[in-house]
Amino acid sequence: MYELATLDTELAAIEVIREVLVLQRRLRGGGCTGRVCLRCVRHHRDAVATAMARGRMIDFLLPAFPTKSPNRAKVLGPLPDLAEELALRFLESLCERIAEVYPPGARIRICSDGRVFNDLIGVSDDDVTRYAHELHRMIDRIGAVHLDQFTLDDVYPGAAHARMRAELTAGRGPHPDELRAEVRRGGDLVHMYRGITRFMLEDLSVPGYTGSRAALQRRSRGLAYGVIARSRAWDELLAELFPDAVRLSIHPQPCSTRKIGLLLADTPDVWLTPWHSAAVDTGDGRFTLMKRAEAEAAGARLVTAHGRPSHFVLPRTHATAPVPASSTGAPRHAR
């Protein structure tokens, strides 16, 4: 067992939390201040210090990497591509930097939640399975030794997929009506509800849709409540299974709350994720995230790797333009 003196444990825990918080995805108006929010450092320090006091590897949980958006105007296809690979490399590099502070290191358990709500977003269970399998192969291929994957299939092995979702939500998660009341009261949930509603509207706006925009907006709002309710049920289950883990999130989080929002890639939109976009080489080895249609409209060239579409490269006139200031951070470690 690895041992640290009490003072060393306190200082090392603070340094580890700082390594994470410098990459923090903040909720606008959420209360965080400074390059590294000291209130968030204080809030999460004890969980890390407890793992260190026991000489254990620090466990992080990250519900993320669910499945690709079904809208091909946003992504290159149904399987992970360079957008996911850069995010995985970034997470691995974060763990490596933590190990420099605390030798037992850290593990990020990617709790892939595609099976939790794929039926709501119009993605088949087969596509979720293929995405998860390819993500696992990608983790192995890039040699990421600090990343694990955990899915609903691990909780209910062998069960039918619809049965898994029914078991998950039995006694867990709020009723959509409760969420509607919470949104009406205002507060932090409003930002998540609006963000997911926007994603649902984009994902459902596929070629061939013949209905009205208003009808699609109503459907998107209803589905957003379902996605949030299922996600909270998944969150409750993960808390039951991994009570000592430090919780991460791909969504912006308020100051000093249970989760730390983590920015996975350069993007001017803090809600944009690798599975709702494509990686774009902007020049000099720098990457950002863009929706596929936007990259194509900018004249970006598609690059293939491993036998399928991988990413875009902007033409030199675009590649020399600076990446938006709001997007700086995570990918500096992903390169």
Summary of the structure (lengths in Angstrom):
residues: 335
radius of gyration: 19.8
end to end distance: 33.4
largest distance: 65.9
contacts: 1083
relative contact order: 0.17
helix: 49%
strand: 14%
